[in-house]
């Protein structure tokens, strides 16, 4: 799934968000809490965001889900 997305978005860096790079993603979330207020009605927390990484709809497995960060190749917030 990740490789297909990377192929489709070749102008961007696409990386799965894992426990290892979660602090980078959380820094972006914290800097953009307005997005969460608009889309979810409240700011996100580290605990909620971490749960989102692992949450699965009924009947699906972890290999069925991709929780990814996408950034421009020149963005500095990620390892781009």
N, C-alpha and C positions, 0 to 999 in steps of 0.2 A: 504494500500500500504506500509506504513512504517513497520507495523508488519511483513509482508511477507518478506521484505528486511532484517529486523533484524533476522528473522528465517533463511534465506539463508546465512547470513554473521555472524554466531554466534561467530566467532573468533574475530570480530570487534565490535566497538561501532558505531551504526548508529543512528543519531539524525536528525530530521527535522530542517532545518535552518529557524528561524523565526525572527521577529523584536527583540525579547528578547535576543537571542543568536547571532544575526548578528555581533556584535562587535568582537566576537571570530573568526567567519569565516573571517571577513575582515582582522583581524590580520594575519591570515594564507595567505590570498590572497596577502597582502602587502609584506609579507616575501618571496613570490614566484612569483614575477612579471615576471620572466623569462618564466614561464609556459604560461602566458597570451600573452607575446610577441611572443612566438612560435606558439601558437594556434589561436590567434586573430589578430596578427600583431601589437598590442599595449598593453600598461599596462591597467589594469582595474582601475576604480575609485569607490568610495563608492556609488555614485549615480547610475552608471551603474549596479553595483552588486545588489543594492537594487531593481532596476527595474527588473532585471532578476528573482528575487524571486517571483515577482508578475505577470510577463508577461505570457500570455496564448495564445496559437495558436487559430485561429478562431474556434468556435464551442466547445471549451473545458471550463470546469469550474475549480475553484480552487481545488476542491476535486479530480480532475483528474491529478493533478501535485504534485510531491514530489521534493522538493529542499532540499537535504540532505548532511550532512557531514559524512564522514566515516573515522574512525581512528583506529589504533591498540589499544588494551586495555591498553597498557602501554605508549601510546603517552601522552605527557604532554601538548600539545597545546590546547587540547579540555578538556572537563571535564572527561577525561578517568582516 
